[in-house]
């Protein structure tokens, strides 16, 4: 590591705080879902992406791209969601081994129930603690850390 590549104390502090706070916020959102008798947040992420995709659904590789799950994790999660009747696997006409995954009516209802708690958690954990200007600022700063950077 060259001298220029060493992080400053401020950089280390920012990194540590970002990692710690991110983990704490996710744990609190997970706890709220668990207290509500609902599945883990990973399930919500998949159900959300499938619902956003509409009736056409998504191929597993598209879910991996949109959720950033590893392939082996998404395969296990999809198997569990299918076993619980939350998603449907449909064959792809021009690809004998390919599948499209689509959210089921039960999956849409589960997502709706999860959002009621997850959305409330987001408001309690972020919205109630930061002003709209602060929320915009943190969103912009975190957008600069994404790879590739985004303006969303």
N, C-alpha and C positions, 0 to 999 in steps of 0.2 A: 504494500500500500504506500503510495507516495504521500509526501507531506500535505499536498493539496487535497488529497482524498480523505483525510481524517476529518470526521465530523466535529463541529464545534460543540462546546458544552450546551449551547442553546439548541442546537440541532438534536442532540441526544435527549435533552429534556422534552422537546416537542415530540419526538418519536415515542419516548416512554409514556408520556401523557396520552398521546393519541391511541396507542395500543391498550393502555390500561382503561381509559374511559370507554373505548369501543367495546372491549370485552365486558365491562360492567353494564353498559347499556343493553347489550345483547342478552346478558344473563338476566337482567330485570325483565325484559320483554318476554324471554322464555319462561321465567317464573310466573308471570301473569297468565300466559297461555296454559301452563301446567295447572295453576290454581283454578282455572276455568274448565278444567277437564278436557283440554284441547291438545291436538298434536303439536310437535315441535315446529319452530319457525321455518325450518328447511322445507317442511311440507307446504307451508303457505307460499314460499317463494316459487315452488314448482307449480302449485295450483294457480297462482297469480299469472305466471307466464303462459300457462296453457289457456286460461280464460281470456287473456289478452289476445292470444292467437286466433281465437274464434273456433268455429266448427271444423276448420281445416286441421286444427291441431299443430303439433310440431314433431319433427323427427328427433330422436334422442340426441344427436349431435348438436341440434339447434338449442335444445335445453341446456346442454353442457356450456355452450357459448353464452347463453343469456344468464345463467345462474352461477357460472364458474365452479360448478361441482366437478370433481374428477369423474372420469367415465365409470369406474367401478362403483363409486358412491351413487351416481345417478341410476345405475342399473339396479342396485339394491333398493333404493328409495322407490323407483317406479314399480318394482315387484311388490313392495309393501302397499303402495297406493292402489295398485290394481287389486290386490287381495282384499283390501278394505272397500273396494267398489268406488273409489274416488276418481279413477282414470280408466280409460278404455284404450286398449292397443288394437290398432287396425292395420291390416296388411296394406302395403304400398303396391299398387297395380303393376308398375313397371320394374319393381325390385322384389324378387321372390323372397329375400331374407329381410327386407326393410319393413319397418313399422312406423306408423304415425301414432302419436299419443294424443288423446283428447280428454279433456276434463268431462266427467259425468255430471249429471244433475246432483247427485250426492256430493261430489267434489265441489261444485259451485256453492252448495249450501254450507259445506264445511268451511270453505274459504270465507264466506260471508260471516259466519259465526266467529272465525278466527280474527277477521278484520275488526270486528266490534271491540275486541280486547286489544289487539295489536295497535290499532289506530289510537285508542285511548292511552295506551302505554307511550306511544310516540309523543302525544300531546303532553302527558305528564312529565316525561323525561327530557323533552327538548322544548316544546312549544311554551310551556308554562315557565320555563327558566331563562329563555332567551327572547329578547325583543325581535320583532320582524327584521329590523336592520341587522342585528347580530346573527340571526338565522341566515340572512342573505350573505353576510360576510363569511361565515363558516362554510356555507355551501360553495361559495366562489373559491375559497382557499383550498378546500378539499378537492374541488374540481381540478385545480392545478396539480394536485398530487396524483391524479388518476393517470393511467397509461393506456392509451394515449389521452392527453388532457382533453377535457370536454368543457363546453360552455353551459351544460345543463345544470 
